[in-house]
Amino acid sequence: LSTNQTTLNGHFQIEGDTVGRTEQDIDPVIRFYHRCDDDLKKIGYRTFAISYPKEYVTIGRVPRKPFDIGKLNLQIIYPRENRDMKFFD
């Protein structure tokens, strides 16, 4: 529903809206694509996803309850982490 990039110090805020959708067809997940602590010779980006509870999905344009994901250490390998070859530097 939306994409964004981090600031220079790693912060991000992302919003999407559900116009034209119902709560039943939304899979609340945030996907991360990054090159942190990665071998620069490798092609593509490291990627993983984090699901979050549906209670943070608001039908409409204005979010009612923000989800604070906290701090993530991108040096570790997350469960089901893959390499996405669609994006290149």
N, CA, C and O atoms as a CHARMM CRD file, in Angstrom:
* protein
*
  356
    1    1 LEU  N      0.81000  -1.20000   0.00000 PROA 1      0.00000
    2    1 LEU  CA     0.00000   0.00000   0.00000 PROA 1      0.00000
    3    1 LEU  C      0.85400   1.26600   0.00000 PROA 1      0.00000
    4    1 LEU  O      0.38100   2.34300  -0.36200 PROA 1      0.00000
    5    2 SER  N      2.14000   1.12300   0.41700 PROA 2      0.00000
    6    2 SER  CA     3.00700   2.28800   0.46200 PROA 2      0.00000
    7    2 SER  C      4.46500   1.85200   0.48700 PROA 2      0.00000
    8    2 SER  O      4.77400   0.71600   0.84600 PROA 2      0.00000
    9    3 THR  N      5.36100   2.75900   0.10400 PROA 3      0.00000
   10    3 THR  CA     6.79700   2.51500   0.19500 PROA 3      0.00000
   11    3 THR  C      7.46000   3.75500   0.77600 PROA 3      0.00000
   12    3 THR  O      6.92100   4.85900   0.69400 PROA 3      0.00000
   13    4 ASN  N      8.64000   3.55900   1.36500 PROA 4      0.00000
   14    4 ASN  CA     9.36800   4.66700   1.95100 PROA 4      0.00000
   15    4 ASN  C     10.82000   4.27000   2.13400 PROA 4      0.00000
   16    4 ASN  O     11.15200   3.08600   2.07100 PROA 4      0.00000
   17    5 GLN  N     11.69900   5.25400   2.36200 PROA 5      0.00000
   18    5 GLN  CA    13.09800   4.99600   2.67100 PROA 5      0.00000
   19    5 GLN  C     13.41500   5.61700   4.01900 PROA 5      0.00000
   20    5 GLN  O     12.74700   6.55300   4.45700 PROA 5      0.00000
   21    6 THR  N     14.45100   5.08100   4.68100 PROA 6      0.00000
   22    6 THR  CA    14.84400   5.61000   5.97600 PROA 6      0.00000
   23    6 THR  C     15.56300   6.94400   5.82200 PROA 6      0.00000
   24    6 THR  O     16.04900   7.29300   4.74600 PROA 6      0.00000
   25    7 THR  N     15.61500   7.68300   6.93600 PROA 7      0.00000
   26    7 THR  CA    16.43200   8.88900   6.98500 PROA 7      0.00000
   27    7 THR  C     17.88500   8.45800   7.12500 PROA 7      0.00000
   28    7 THR  O     18.16600   7.26400   7.23100 PROA 7      0.00000
   29    8 LEU  N     18.80800   9.40800   7.12800 PROA 8      0.00000
   30    8 LEU  CA    20.23000   9.07800   7.26900 PROA 8      0.00000
   31    8 LEU  C     20.54200   8.35100   8.57500 PROA 8      0.00000
   32    8 LEU  O     21.48800   7.56500   8.63600 PROA 8      0.00000
   33    9 ASN  N     19.74900   8.60800   9.62400 PROA 9      0.00000
   34    9 ASN  CA    19.99600   7.91800  10.88900 PROA 9      0.00000
   35    9 ASN  C     19.10500   6.69300  11.08000 PROA 9      0.00000
   36    9 ASN  O     19.02900   6.15400  12.18400 PROA 9      0.00000
   37   10 GLY  N     18.43500   6.24900  10.02400 PROA 10     0.00000
   38   10 GLY  CA    17.70800   4.98700  10.06400 PROA 10     0.00000
   39   10 GLY  C     16.25300   5.05000  10.47600 PROA 10     0.00000
   40   10 GLY  O     15.60500   4.00700  10.56000 PROA 10     0.00000
   41   11 HSD  N     15.71300   6.22800  10.73800 PROA 11     0.00000
   42   11 HSD  CA    14.30700   6.33500  11.12400 PROA 11     0.00000
   43   11 HSD  C     13.40800   6.27800   9.89200 PROA 11     0.00000
   44   11 HSD  O     13.78900   6.69500   8.79800 PROA 11     0.00000
   45   12 PHE  N     12.21500   5.75400  10.10200 PROA 12     0.00000
   46   12 PHE  CA    11.23400   5.78200   9.01800 PROA 12     0.00000
   47   12 PHE  C      9.83800   5.85500   9.59400 PROA 12     0.00000
   48   12 PHE  O      9.59000   5.43500  10.72500 PROA 12     0.00000
   49   13 GLN  N      8.93700   6.39000   8.80400 PROA 13     0.00000
   50   13 GLN  CA     7.51600   6.41400   9.13000 PROA 13     0.00000
   51   13 GLN  C      6.80000   6.10000   7.83300 PROA 13     0.00000
   52   13 GLN  O      7.11900   6.65500   6.78200 PROA 13     0.00000
   53   14 ILE  N      5.83900   5.21400   7.91400 PROA 14     0.00000
   54   14 ILE  CA     5.14900   4.80800   6.69100 PROA 14     0.00000
   55   14 ILE  C      3.65100   4.76300   6.95700 PROA 14     0.00000
   56   14 ILE  O      3.21200   4.31800   8.01800 PROA 14     0.00000
   57   15 GLU  N      2.87900   5.22100   5.99500 PROA 15     0.00000
   58   15 GLU  CA     1.42400   5.16600   6.07400 PROA 15     0.00000
   59   15 GLU  C      0.89000   4.67600   4.74000 PROA 15     0.00000
   60   15 GLU  O      1.44800   4.96600   3.68200 PROA 15     0.00000
   61   16 GLY  N     -0.17400   3.94500   4.81000 PROA 16     0.00000
   62   16 GLY  CA    -0.88500   3.52500   3.61700 PROA 16     0.00000
   63   16 GLY  C     -2.36600   3.70200   3.88800 PROA 16     0.00000
   64   16 GLY  O     -2.76200   3.85100   5.04400 PROA 16     0.00000
   65   17 ASP  N     -3.17800   3.68800   2.87200 PROA 17     0.00000
   66   17 ASP  CA    -4.61100   3.76400   3.12600 PROA 17     0.00000
   67   17 ASP  C     -5.31200   2.57200   2.50500 PROA 17     0.00000
   68   17 ASP  O     -4.76500   1.87200   1.65200 PROA 17     0.00000
   69   18 THR  N     -6.52700   2.36300   2.95300 PROA 18     0.00000
   70   18 THR  CA    -7.28600   1.17900   2.54900 PROA 18     0.00000
   71   18 THR  C     -8.43000   1.52300   1.60800 PROA 18     0.00000
   72   18 THR  O     -9.37500   0.74700   1.47100 PROA 18     0.00000
   73   19 VAL  N     -8.35300   2.66200   0.96800 PROA 19     0.00000
   74   19 VAL  CA    -9.41600   3.06200   0.05400 PROA 19     0.00000
   75   19 VAL  C     -9.55900   1.99200  -1.02800 PROA 19     0.00000
   76   19 VAL  O     -8.58400   1.63200  -1.68800 PROA 19     0.00000
   77   20 GLY  N    -10.77400   1.49400  -1.20300 PROA 20     0.00000
   78   20 GLY  CA   -11.03800   0.46700  -2.20500 PROA 20     0.00000
   79   20 GLY  C    -10.78100  -0.94600  -1.71300 PROA 20     0.00000
   80   20 GLY  O    -10.85300  -1.89600  -2.49300 PROA 20     0.00000
   81   21 ARG  N    -10.48500  -1.09600  -0.43900 PROA 21     0.00000
   82   21 ARG  CA   -10.22500  -2.42500   0.11800 PROA 21     0.00000
   83   21 ARG  C    -11.10600  -2.64400   1.34400 PROA 21     0.00000
   84   21 ARG  O    -11.66500  -1.70600   1.91300 PROA 21     0.00000
   85   22 THR  N    -11.20800  -3.89800   1.72600 PROA 22     0.00000
   86   22 THR  CA   -11.87300  -4.22500   2.98000 PROA 22     0.00000
   87   22 THR  C    -10.83700  -4.81400   3.92300 PROA 22     0.00000
   88   22 THR  O     -9.77700  -5.26700   3.49100 PROA 22     0.00000
   89   23 GLU  N    -11.14900  -4.80500   5.20000 PROA 23     0.00000
   90   23 GLU  CA   -10.20700  -5.31300   6.19900 PROA 23     0.00000
   91   23 GLU  C     -9.84800  -6.77400   5.94000 PROA 23     0.00000
   92   23 GLU  O     -8.73900  -7.20200   6.25900 PROA 23     0.00000
   93   24 GLN  N    -10.77000  -7.54100   5.36700 PROA 24     0.00000
   94   24 GLN  CA   -10.53300  -8.96000   5.14500 PROA 24     0.00000
   95   24 GLN  C     -9.45800  -9.23500   4.10600 PROA 24     0.00000
   96   24 GLN  O     -8.82400 -10.28900   4.15800 PROA 24     0.00000
   97   25 ASP  N     -9.22700  -8.32100   3.16000 PROA 25     0.00000
   98   25 ASP  CA    -8.24000  -8.61200   2.11400 PROA 25     0.00000
   99   25 ASP  C     -6.89500  -7.91200   2.34400 PROA 25     0.00000
  100   25 ASP  O     -6.10000  -7.77500   1.41400 PROA 25     0.00000
  101   26 ILE  N     -6.64000  -7.47100   3.58100 PROA 26     0.00000
  102   26 ILE  CA    -5.36500  -6.83700   3.91000 PROA 26     0.00000
  103   26 ILE  C     -4.53200  -7.78800   4.75100 PROA 26     0.00000
  104   26 ILE  O     -4.97600  -8.28100   5.78800 PROA 26     0.00000
  105   27 ASP  N     -3.31700  -8.03500   4.28500 PROA 27     0.00000
  106   27 ASP  CA    -2.35200  -8.83600   5.03700 PROA 27     0.00000
  107   27 ASP  C     -1.36300  -7.84500   5.65000 PROA 27     0.00000
  108   27 ASP  O     -0.43100  -7.41600   4.96900 PROA 27     0.00000
  109   28 PRO  N     -1.54500  -7.46900   6.93300 PROA 28     0.00000
  110   28 PRO  CA    -0.69200  -6.43200   7.51400 PROA 28     0.00000
  111   28 PRO  C      0.74800  -6.91000   7.70600 PROA 28     0.00000
  112   28 PRO  O      1.05200  -7.66100   8.63300 PROA 28     0.00000
  113   29 VAL  N      1.61700  -6.46100   6.82000 PROA 29     0.00000
  114   29 VAL  CA     3.01500  -6.88300   6.84600 PROA 29     0.00000
  115   29 VAL  C      3.88500  -5.72400   6.36100 PROA 29     0.00000
  116   29 VAL  O      3.49400  -4.97000   5.47000 PROA 29     0.00000
  117   30 ILE  N      5.05800  -5.59400   6.95700 PROA 30     0.00000
  118   30 ILE  CA     6.04500  -4.61700   6.51700 PROA 30     0.00000
  119   30 ILE  C      7.20700  -5.39900   5.93000 PROA 30     0.00000
  120   30 ILE  O      7.74600  -6.29500   6.58000 PROA 30     0.00000
  121   31 ARG  N      7.59200  -5.06900   4.71300 PROA 31     0.00000
  122   31 ARG  CA     8.71800  -5.73800   4.05300 PROA 31     0.00000
  123   31 ARG  C      9.91900  -4.79400   4.04600 PROA 31     0.00000
  124   31 ARG  O      9.79600  -3.60900   3.73700 PROA 31     0.00000
  125   32 PHE  N     11.06200  -5.33800   4.38900 PROA 32     0.00000
  126   32 PHE  CA    12.30500  -4.56700   4.44800 PROA 32     0.00000
  127   32 PHE  C     13.25600  -5.05500   3.36700 PROA 32     0.00000
  128   32 PHE  O     13.42100  -6.25900   3.17100 PROA 32     0.00000
  129   33 TYR  N     13.87600  -4.11700   2.66900 PROA 33     0.00000
  130   33 TYR  CA    14.90300  -4.39400   1.66300 PROA 33     0.00000
  131   33 TYR  C     16.11600  -3.56600   2.06900 PROA 33     0.00000
  132   33 TYR  O     16.01700  -2.34600   2.19800 PROA 33     0.00000
  133   34 HSD  N     17.25900  -4.21600   2.27100 PROA 34     0.00000
  134   34 HSD  CA    18.41500  -3.46500   2.75700 PROA 34     0.00000
  135   34 HSD  C     19.72400  -4.11200   2.33700 PROA 34     0.00000
  136   34 HSD  O     19.76000  -5.25800   1.88900 PROA 34     0.00000
  137   35 ARG  N     20.80200  -3.34500   2.49500 PROA 35     0.00000
  138   35 ARG  CA    22.15800  -3.81700   2.20100 PROA 35     0.00000
  139   35 ARG  C     23.04300  -3.71800   3.44900 PROA 35     0.00000
  140   35 ARG  O     24.26700  -3.78600   3.33600 PROA 35     0.00000
  141   36 CYS  N     22.45600  -3.56200   4.61600 PROA 36     0.00000
  142   36 CYS  CA    23.20800  -3.39500   5.86000 PROA 36     0.00000
  143   36 CYS  C     24.05800  -4.62700   6.14500 PROA 36     0.00000
  144   36 CYS  O     23.58400  -5.75800   6.04200 PROA 36     0.00000
  145   37 ASP  N     25.31700  -4.39600   6.50200 PROA 37     0.00000
  146   37 ASP  CA    26.25700  -5.46000   6.86100 PROA 37     0.00000
  147   37 ASP  C     26.30000  -6.54600   5.78400 PROA 37     0.00000
  148   37 ASP  O     26.37800  -7.73500   6.09400 PROA 37     0.00000
  149   38 ASP  N     26.25100  -6.13200   4.53200 PROA 38     0.00000
  150   38 ASP  CA    26.19000  -7.06000   3.41200 PROA 38     0.00000
  151   38 ASP  C     27.47700  -6.96900   2.59400 PROA 38     0.00000
  152   38 ASP  O     28.11000  -5.91400   2.53400 PROA 38     0.00000
  153   39 ASP  N     27.85000  -8.05600   1.98100 PROA 39     0.00000
  154   39 ASP  CA    29.00500  -8.08300   1.08600 PROA 39     0.00000
  155   39 ASP  C     28.65400  -7.26800  -0.16000 PROA 39     0.00000
  156   39 ASP  O     27.70200  -7.59700  -0.86700 PROA 39     0.00000
  157   40 LEU  N     29.41200  -6.21800  -0.42900 PROA 40     0.00000
  158   40 LEU  CA    29.10100  -5.33300  -1.55600 PROA 40     0.00000
  159   40 LEU  C     29.22300  -6.02000  -2.90600 PROA 40     0.00000
  160   40 LEU  O     28.73100  -5.49800  -3.90700 PROA 40     0.00000
  161   41 LYS  N     29.86700  -7.17700  -2.95500 PROA 41     0.00000
  162   41 LYS  CA    29.99300  -7.92200  -4.21300 PROA 41     0.00000
  163   41 LYS  C     28.71100  -8.68100  -4.55400 PROA 41     0.00000
  164   41 LYS  O     28.50500  -9.07300  -5.70200 PROA 41     0.00000
  165   42 LYS  N     27.85600  -8.88700  -3.56000 PROA 42     0.00000
  166   42 LYS  CA    26.60700  -9.60900  -3.80200 PROA 42     0.00000
  167   42 LYS  C     25.61000  -8.70300  -4.51500 PROA 42     0.00000
  168   42 LYS  O     25.53800  -7.50300  -4.24800 PROA 42     0.00000
  169   43 ILE  N     24.85200  -9.29200  -5.41700 PROA 43     0.00000
  170   43 ILE  CA    23.84700  -8.56000  -6.17800 PROA 43     0.00000
  171   43 ILE  C     22.51100  -8.65600  -5.45200 PROA 43     0.00000
  172   43 ILE  O     22.18800  -9.69000  -4.86700 PROA 43     0.00000
  173   44 GLY  N     21.74200  -7.58100  -5.49200 PROA 44     0.00000
  174   44 GLY  CA    20.42200  -7.57700  -4.88900 PROA 44     0.00000
  175   44 GLY  C     20.43800  -7.08200  -3.45700 PROA 44     0.00000
  176   44 GLY  O     21.46000  -6.62100  -2.94800 PROA 44     0.00000
  177   45 TYR  N     19.28800  -7.18800  -2.82200 PROA 45     0.00000
  178   45 TYR  CA    19.09600  -6.70600  -1.46200 PROA 45     0.00000
  179   45 TYR  C     18.67300  -7.84000  -0.54100 PROA 45     0.00000
  180   45 TYR  O     17.97100  -8.76400  -0.95300 PROA 45     0.00000
  181   46 ARG  N     19.10900  -7.75900   0.70700 PROA 46     0.00000
  182   46 ARG  CA    18.58200  -8.65400   1.72800 PROA 46     0.00000
  183   46 ARG  C     17.14800  -8.21000   2.00100 PROA 46     0.00000
  184   46 ARG  O     16.86400  -7.01300   2.03300 PROA 46     0.00000
  185   47 THR  N     16.25100  -9.16200   2.19600 PROA 47     0.00000
  186   47 THR  CA    14.85200  -8.81300   2.43000 PROA 47     0.00000
  187   47 THR  C     14.21400  -9.76300   3.43300 PROA 47     0.00000
  188   47 THR  O     14.51300 -10.95700   3.46800 PROA 47     0.00000
  189   48 PHE  N     13.33300  -9.20200   4.24200 PROA 48     0.00000
  190   48 PHE  CA    12.54400  -9.99000   5.18600 PROA 48     0.00000
  191   48 PHE  C     11.25700  -9.22700   5.46400 PROA 48     0.00000
  192   48 PHE  O     11.13800  -8.05000   5.12300 PROA 48     0.00000
  193   49 ALA  N     10.30500  -9.89400   6.07600 PROA 49     0.00000
  194   49 ALA  CA     9.00900  -9.27900   6.36200 PROA 49     0.00000
  195   49 ALA  C      8.64400  -9.49000   7.82500 PROA 49     0.00000
  196   49 ALA  O      8.99500 -10.50200   8.43100 PROA 49     0.00000
  197   50 ILE  N      7.94300  -8.52900   8.36900 PROA 50     0.00000
  198   50 ILE  CA     7.41300  -8.62500   9.72700 PROA 50     0.00000
  199   50 ILE  C      5.91500  -8.38200   9.64600 PROA 50     0.00000
  200   50 ILE  O      5.47200  -7.34300   9.15600 PROA 50     0.00000
  201   51 SER  N      5.13600  -9.34300  10.12900 PROA 51     0.00000
  202   51 SER  CA     3.68400  -9.17500  10.19500 PROA 51     0.00000
  203   51 SER  C      3.33500  -8.41100  11.46500 PROA 51     0.00000
  204   51 SER  O      4.06200  -8.46900  12.45700 PROA 51     0.00000
  205   52 TYR  N      2.23200  -7.70600  11.42200 PROA 52     0.00000
  206   52 TYR  CA     1.76600  -7.02400  12.62400 PROA 52     0.00000
  207   52 TYR  C      0.26200  -7.24600  12.75700 PROA 52     0.00000
  208   52 TYR  O     -0.39600  -7.58400  11.77300 PROA 52     0.00000
  209   53 PRO  N     -0.29900  -7.06000  13.97100 PROA 53     0.00000
  210   53 PRO  CA    -1.70400  -7.39100  14.22300 PROA 53     0.00000
  211   53 PRO  C     -2.67600  -6.55500  13.39200 PROA 53     0.00000
  212   53 PRO  O     -2.42800  -5.38100  13.11400 PROA 53     0.00000
  213   54 LYS  N     -3.78300  -7.17900  13.00200 PROA 54     0.00000
  214   54 LYS  CA    -4.80500  -6.49100  12.19800 PROA 54     0.00000
  215   54 LYS  C     -5.46100  -5.34300  12.95200 PROA 54     0.00000
  216   54 LYS  O     -6.09100  -4.47900  12.34100 PROA 54     0.00000
  217   55 GLU  N     -5.32000  -5.32600  14.27600 PROA 55     0.00000
  218   55 GLU  CA    -5.92700  -4.23800  15.04900 PROA 55     0.00000
  219   55 GLU  C     -5.31400  -2.87600  14.69400 PROA 55     0.00000
  220   55 GLU  O     -5.88500  -1.83800  15.03100 PROA 55     0.00000
  221   56 TYR  N     -4.16400  -2.87200  14.02200 PROA 56     0.00000
  222   56 TYR  CA    -3.52100  -1.63300  13.60000 PROA 56     0.00000
  223   56 TYR  C     -3.94400  -1.20800  12.19900 PROA 56     0.00000
  224   56 TYR  O     -3.48900  -0.17700  11.70300 PROA 56     0.00000
  225   57 VAL  N     -4.80500  -1.98300  11.55900 PROA 57     0.00000
  226   57 VAL  CA    -5.33000  -1.63200  10.23600 PROA 57     0.00000
  227   57 VAL  C     -6.61700  -0.84800  10.43800 PROA 57     0.00000
  228   57 VAL  O     -7.53400  -1.31100  11.11700 PROA 57     0.00000
  229   58 THR  N     -6.68300   0.32800   9.85200 PROA 58     0.00000
  230   58 THR  CA    -7.86300   1.17400   9.92900 PROA 58     0.00000
  231   58 THR  C     -8.45600   1.27600   8.53000 PROA 58     0.00000
  232   58 THR  O     -7.74500   1.59100   7.57500 PROA 58     0.00000
  233   59 ILE  N     -9.73300   1.01500   8.40700 PROA 59     0.00000
  234   59 ILE  CA   -10.39200   1.16500   7.11800 PROA 59     0.00000
  235   59 ILE  C    -10.60000   2.65800   6.86700 PROA 59     0.00000
  236   59 ILE  O    -11.19100   3.35400   7.69300 PROA 59     0.00000
  237   60 GLY  N    -10.11500   3.14300   5.73200 PROA 60     0.00000
  238   60 GLY  CA   -10.20800   4.56100   5.39400 PROA 60     0.00000
  239   60 GLY  C     -8.83700   5.17500   5.18500 PROA 60     0.00000
  240   60 GLY  O     -7.85700   4.45900   4.97900 PROA 60     0.00000
  241   61 ARG  N     -8.76100   6.49200   5.23500 PROA 61     0.00000
  242   61 ARG  CA    -7.51700   7.21400   4.95000 PROA 61     0.00000
  243   61 ARG  C     -6.73000   7.61800   6.19300 PROA 61     0.00000
  244   61 ARG  O     -5.51300   7.78000   6.10800 PROA 61     0.00000
  245   62 VAL  N     -7.37700   7.78400   7.33700 PROA 62     0.00000
  246   62 VAL  CA    -6.71400   8.31300   8.53100 PROA 62     0.00000
  247   62 VAL  C     -6.43800   7.18300   9.52400 PROA 62     0.00000
  248   62 VAL  O     -7.37300   6.54700  10.01000 PROA 62     0.00000
  249   63 PRO  N     -5.14600   6.92700   9.83200 PROA 63     0.00000
  250   63 PRO  CA    -4.83800   5.87000  10.80400 PROA 63     0.00000
  251   63 PRO  C     -5.28400   6.26600  12.21000 PROA 63     0.00000
  252   63 PRO  O     -5.14600   7.42200  12.61100 PROA 63     0.00000
  253   64 ARG  N     -5.81700   5.30000  12.95000 PROA 64     0.00000
  254   64 ARG  CA    -6.28900   5.57500  14.30600 PROA 64     0.00000
  255   64 ARG  C     -5.31800   5.10100  15.37100 PROA 64     0.00000
  256   64 ARG  O     -5.28100   5.65200  16.47200 PROA 64     0.00000
  257   65 LYS  N     -4.53000   4.08100  15.05100 PROA 65     0.00000
  258   65 LYS  CA    -3.65000   3.49400  16.05600 PROA 65     0.00000
  259   65 LYS  C     -2.29700   3.20600  15.40800 PROA 65     0.00000
  260   65 LYS  O     -2.19700   2.28800  14.59400 PROA 65     0.00000
  261   66 PRO  N     -1.25000   3.96700  15.74800 PROA 66     0.00000
  262   66 PRO  CA     0.07000   3.71400  15.14600 PROA 66     0.00000
  263   66 PRO  C      0.72000   2.45900  15.71000 PROA 66     0.00000
  264   66 PRO  O      0.51800   2.12400  16.87700 PROA 66     0.00000
  265   67 PHE  N      1.49300   1.77200  14.89400 PROA 67     0.00000
  266   67 PHE  CA     2.24200   0.58500  15.30700 PROA 67     0.00000
  267   67 PHE  C      3.71100   0.98100  15.41000 PROA 67     0.00000
  268   67 PHE  O      4.31900   1.38100  14.41700 PROA 67     0.00000
  269   68 ASP  N      4.27900   0.87000  16.60700 PROA 68     0.00000
  270   68 ASP  CA     5.69100   1.19900  16.82500 PROA 68     0.00000
  271   68 ASP  C      6.49400  -0.08600  16.71400 PROA 68     0.00000
  272   68 ASP  O      6.41400  -0.95100  17.58600 PROA 68     0.00000
  273   69 ILE  N      7.26100  -0.21100  15.65100 PROA 69     0.00000
  274   69 ILE  CA     8.03200  -1.43200  15.42100 PROA 69     0.00000
  275   69 ILE  C      9.27700  -1.48100  16.30200 PROA 69     0.00000
  276   69 ILE  O      9.89100  -2.53800  16.45000 PROA 69     0.00000
  277   70 GLY  N      9.65200  -0.34700  16.88300 PROA 70     0.00000
  278   70 GLY  CA    10.82800  -0.31200  17.75000 PROA 70     0.00000
  279   70 GLY  C     12.11300  -0.23500  16.95200 PROA 70     0.00000
  280   70 GLY  O     12.13100   0.28800  15.83900 PROA 70     0.00000
  281   71 LYS  N     13.19000  -0.76000  17.52500 PROA 71     0.00000
  282   71 LYS  CA    14.49000  -0.76100  16.85300 PROA 71     0.00000
  283   71 LYS  C     14.76200  -2.14000  16.27600 PROA 71     0.00000
  284   71 LYS  O     14.47100  -3.15400  16.91000 PROA 71     0.00000
  285   72 LEU  N     15.31800  -2.17600  15.07700 PROA 72     0.00000
  286   72 LEU  CA    15.67600  -3.43300  14.42600 PROA 72     0.00000
  287   72 LEU  C     17.17600  -3.45900  14.18200 PROA 72     0.00000
  288   72 LEU  O     17.75000  -2.46900  13.72800 PROA 72     0.00000
  289   73 ASN  N     17.80500  -4.57100  14.47700 PROA 73     0.00000
  290   73 ASN  CA    19.21600  -4.76300  14.17700 PROA 73     0.00000
  291   73 ASN  C     19.30000  -5.47400  12.83300 PROA 73     0.00000
  292   73 ASN  O     18.99000  -6.66100  12.74200 PROA 73     0.00000
  293   74 LEU  N     19.71300  -4.76700  11.79600 PROA 74     0.00000
  294   74 LEU  CA    19.75200  -5.34600  10.45800 PROA 74     0.00000
  295   74 LEU  C     21.03400  -6.11700  10.18200 PROA 74     0.00000
  296   74 LEU  O     21.23000  -6.61400   9.07300 PROA 74     0.00000
  297   75 GLN  N     21.91300  -6.22300  11.18200 PROA 75     0.00000
  298   75 GLN  CA    23.11700  -7.03300  11.01300 PROA 75     0.00000
  299   75 GLN  C     22.80200  -8.52300  11.14100 PROA 75     0.00000
  300   75 GLN  O     23.48700  -9.35800  10.55200 PROA 75     0.00000
  301   76 ILE  N     21.76100  -8.85400  11.91500 PROA 76     0.00000
  302   76 ILE  CA    21.43000 -10.27000  12.08900 PROA 76     0.00000
  303   76 ILE  C     20.65000 -10.76800  10.87500 PROA 76     0.00000
  304   76 ILE  O     20.11900  -9.97200  10.10100 PROA 76     0.00000
  305   77 ILE  N     20.58600 -12.07000  10.71800 PROA 77     0.00000
  306   77 ILE  CA    19.78700 -12.66800   9.64600 PROA 77     0.00000
  307   77 ILE  C     18.43700 -13.03900  10.24700 PROA 77     0.00000
  308   77 ILE  O     18.36400 -13.82600  11.19100 PROA 77     0.00000
  309   78 TYR  N     17.37700 -12.47200   9.69900 PROA 78     0.00000
  310   78 TYR  CA    16.03400 -12.70300  10.21500 PROA 78     0.00000
  311   78 TYR  C     15.46700 -14.01500   9.67900 PROA 78     0.00000
  312   78 TYR  O     15.86900 -14.47900   8.61200 PROA 78     0.00000
  313   79 PRO  N     14.52800 -14.61500  10.42800 PROA 79     0.00000
  314   79 PRO  CA    13.88000 -15.83400   9.92900 PROA 79     0.00000
  315   79 PRO  C     13.26000 -15.58700   8.55600 PROA 79     0.00000
  316   79 PRO  O     12.62700 -14.55600   8.32700 PROA 79     0.00000
  317   80 ARG  N     13.44200 -16.51700   7.66900 PROA 80     0.00000
  318   80 ARG  CA    12.92000 -16.46300   6.29300 PROA 80     0.00000
  319   80 ARG  C     13.48700 -15.27700   5.50000 PROA 80     0.00000
  320   80 ARG  O     12.85700 -14.81000   4.55100 PROA 80     0.00000
  321   81 GLU  N     14.67400 -14.79000   5.88600 PROA 81     0.00000
  322   81 GLU  CA    15.32100 -13.72600   5.11300 PROA 81     0.00000
  323   81 GLU  C     15.78300 -14.29600   3.77900 PROA 81     0.00000
  324   81 GLU  O     16.26700 -15.42600   3.71300 PROA 81     0.00000
  325   82 ASN  N     15.63400 -13.51700   2.72800 PROA 82     0.00000
  326   82 ASN  CA    16.01500 -13.91900   1.37600 PROA 82     0.00000
  327   82 ASN  C     16.83900 -12.81900   0.73000 PROA 82     0.00000
  328   82 ASN  O     17.13200 -11.79100   1.34200 PROA 82     0.00000
  329   83 ARG  N     17.20200 -13.05700  -0.50700 PROA 83     0.00000
  330   83 ARG  CA    17.88000 -12.03400  -1.30900 PROA 83     0.00000
  331   83 ARG  C     16.97500 -11.73200  -2.49700 PROA 83     0.00000
  332   83 ARG  O     16.60600 -12.63300  -3.25100 PROA 83     0.00000
  333   84 ASP  N     16.62100 -10.46500  -2.66100 PROA 84     0.00000
  334   84 ASP  CA    15.75100 -10.04100  -3.75700 PROA 84     0.00000
  335   84 ASP  C     16.62300  -9.49100  -4.87600 PROA 84     0.00000
  336   84 ASP  O     17.36900  -8.53300  -4.67700 PROA 84     0.00000
  337   85 MET  N     16.52700 -10.09400  -6.03900 PROA 85     0.00000
  338   85 MET  CA    17.37000  -9.72500  -7.17400 PROA 85     0.00000
  339   85 MET  C     16.71400  -8.68000  -8.08200 PROA 85     0.00000
  340   85 MET  O     17.29900  -8.30300  -9.09700 PROA 85     0.00000
  341   86 LYS  N     15.51400  -8.20600  -7.73700 PROA 86     0.00000
  342   86 LYS  CA    14.82400  -7.22600  -8.58100 PROA 86     0.00000
  343   86 LYS  C     15.40800  -5.82700  -8.43800 PROA 86     0.00000
  344   86 LYS  O     15.23600  -4.98300  -9.31800 PROA 86     0.00000
  345   87 PHE  N     16.10100  -5.58100  -7.32200 PROA 87     0.00000
  346   87 PHE  CA    16.64200  -4.25000  -7.05400 PROA 87     0.00000
  347   87 PHE  C     18.15700  -4.29900  -7.12100 PROA 87     0.00000
  348   87 PHE  O     18.78000  -5.19600  -6.55300 PROA 87     0.00000
  349   88 PHE  N     18.74400  -3.34800  -7.80400 PROA 88     0.00000
  350   88 PHE  CA    20.19700  -3.26600  -7.94300 PROA 88     0.00000
  351   88 PHE  C     20.64900  -1.85800  -7.61100 PROA 88     0.00000
  352   88 PHE  O     19.87700  -0.90600  -7.72100 PROA 88     0.00000
  353   89 ASP  N     21.90600  -1.73100  -7.20100 PROA 89     0.00000
  354   89 ASP  CA    22.48300  -0.40000  -6.94600 PROA 89     0.00000
  355   89 ASP  C     22.93500   0.22300  -8.23700 PROA 89     0.00000
  356   89 ASP  O     23.44900   1.34200  -8.23500 PROA 89     0.00000
